[in-house]
Amino acid sequence: MSFITINNLWQEYGDHTVLERINLQVNAGEFCSMVGASGCGKSTFLRLLLGQERPSRGEITLDGAPLSAEPDRHRGVVFQRYSVFPHLKVLDNVAIGLELPASPLLGRLFGRRKQAAREQAAQMLDRVGLSHALDKYPAQLSGGMQQRLAIAQAFMMQPRVLLLDEPFGALDPGIRKEMHTLLLQLWHETRMTVFMVTHDLAEGFNLGTRLLVFDKVRHDPQAPNAYGARITYDIPLNETRLSQMRSASGDSNVYALRS
Ligand SMILES: Nc1ncnc2c1ncn2[C@@H]1O[C@H](COP(=O)(O)OP(=O)(O)OP(=O)(O)O)[C@@H](O)[C@H]1O
């Protein structure tokens, strides 16, 4: 059985059909790059995976169980627009991810547990190259540094599924390349399942072990919103990387795309 299974998923807003007949099976540890024309529903698909929205029809299961109605810590997310807390310093922005679930009532830890959370957060920030900025506020960071902070936040939670919505779109090419390397390193270490929306086809091909192309198959010129996008191509990529992952995790990888 696959890790994530999507059965006949539709998303409609009033009479606007955004996604139709999405069927997909994804194994744990796969890295799915997602591309498609602007407005075809890629971000909508991510929100459905996150549990932020319920589908109009169809279902998503994770490990055989329906997706929980609320986003939870097993699904981390990084948006292109940074999702960090502006009023918290860099270290606190990351440590709070550990403190909140450990102390849901107060939202804070104290004493030795707090110290341990801060040490863990500092280590993660070192990994993303922000060890020199622990005491800064997000507004004092460059765009690339804020993006690293958002990625550190997401990774700190060790999500089983990482959802990335154009996470590098705002970065200049040098930083972008560094972030690609970092993401692949962390993906390899944690064997998370990744879904990444990108407008950069080369980025999608380079990073993914699978490229999903979203497109509208049916068009009605009289009613442009009548039909939604489907996954029209599902292309296996970077097979060496994938087989390394497979041998490390013992999983077999099944690609399934049903129309
Ligand atoms: N809550 C909503 N209510 C109504 N329409 C919505 C809602 N959310 C998304 N849409 C519509 O769904 C369509 C798909 O939007 P979405 O942001 O998912 O596309 P996208 O492929 O991610 O676009 P882009 O590549 O430009 O970011 C758009 O026409 C958008 O207006």
Ligand as a Chemical Component Dictionary entry (heavy atoms), coordinates in Angstrom:
data_LIG
# 
_chem_comp.id                   LIG 
_chem_comp.type                 NON-POLYMER 
_chem_comp.pdbx_formal_charge   0 
_chem_comp.three_letter_code    LIG 
# 
loop_
_chem_comp_atom.comp_id 
_chem_comp_atom.atom_id 
_chem_comp_atom.alt_atom_id 
_chem_comp_atom.type_symbol 
_chem_comp_atom.charge 
_chem_comp_atom.model_Cartn_x 
_chem_comp_atom.model_Cartn_y 
_chem_comp_atom.model_Cartn_z 
_chem_comp_atom.pdbx_ordinal 
LIG N1  N1  N 0 -10.858 29.615 -1.778  1  
LIG C1  C1  C 0 -11.052 29.819 -3.092  2  
LIG N2  N2  N 0 -12.230 30.269 -3.545  3  
LIG C2  C2  C 0 -12.443 30.474 -4.867  4  
LIG N3  N3  N 0 -11.519 30.251 -5.827  5  
LIG C3  C3  C 0 -10.322 29.802 -5.419  6  
LIG C4  C4  C 0 -10.032 29.558 -4.048  7  
LIG N4  N4  N 0 -8.750  29.107 -3.951  8  
LIG C5  C5  C 0 -8.288  29.081 -5.211  9  
LIG N5  N5  N 0 -9.217  29.490 -6.092  10 
LIG C6  C6  C 0 -9.065  29.567 -7.554  11 
LIG O1  O1  O 0 -8.526  28.332 -7.947  12 
LIG C7  C7  C 0 -7.689  28.536 -9.077  13 
LIG C8  C8  C 0 -6.361  27.829 -8.821  14 
LIG O2  O2  O 0 -5.610  28.563 -7.883  15 
LIG P1  P1  P 0 -4.194  28.044 -7.357  16 
LIG O3  O3  O 0 -3.618  29.139 -6.518  17 
LIG O4  O4  O 0 -4.358  26.731 -6.754  18 
LIG O5  O5  O 0 -3.391  27.901 -8.721  19 
LIG P2  P2  P 0 -1.818  27.700 -8.940  20 
LIG O6  O6  O 0 -1.673  26.665 -10.002 21 
LIG O7  O7  O 0 -1.134  27.459 -7.645  22 
LIG O8  O8  O 0 -1.425  29.149 -9.494  23 
LIG P3  P3  P 0 0.003   29.880 -9.473  24 
LIG O9  O9  O 0 0.935   29.004 -10.244 25 
LIG O10 O10 O 0 -0.275  31.184 -10.191 26 
LIG O11 O11 O 0 0.389   30.071 -8.032  27 
LIG C9  C9  C 0 -7.579  30.032 -9.292  28 
LIG O12 O12 O 0 -8.442  30.401 -10.357 29 
LIG C10 C10 C 0 -8.063  30.606 -7.990  30 
LIG O13 O13 O 0 -8.683  31.836 -8.196  31 
# 
loop_
_chem_comp_bond.comp_id 
_chem_comp_bond.atom_id_1 
_chem_comp_bond.atom_id_2 
_chem_comp_bond.value_order 
_chem_comp_bond.pdbx_ordinal 
LIG N1  C1  SING 1  
LIG C1  N2  SING 2  
LIG C1  C4  DOUB 3  
LIG N2  C2  DOUB 4  
LIG C2  N3  SING 5  
LIG N3  C3  DOUB 6  
LIG C3  C4  SING 7  
LIG C3  N5  SING 8  
LIG C4  N4  SING 9  
LIG N4  C5  DOUB 10 
LIG C5  N5  SING 11 
LIG N5  C6  SING 12 
LIG C6  O1  SING 13 
LIG C6  C10 SING 14 
LIG O1  C7  SING 15 
LIG C7  C8  SING 16 
LIG C7  C9  SING 17 
LIG C8  O2  SING 18 
LIG O2  P1  SING 19 
LIG P1  O3  DOUB 20 
LIG P1  O4  SING 21 
LIG P1  O5  SING 22 
LIG O5  P2  SING 23 
LIG P2  O6  DOUB 24 
LIG P2  O7  SING 25 
LIG P2  O8  SING 26 
LIG O8  P3  SING 27 
LIG P3  O9  DOUB 28 
LIG P3  O10 SING 29 
LIG P3  O11 SING 30 
LIG C9  O12 SING 31 
LIG C9  C10 SING 32 
LIG C10 O13 SING 33 
# 
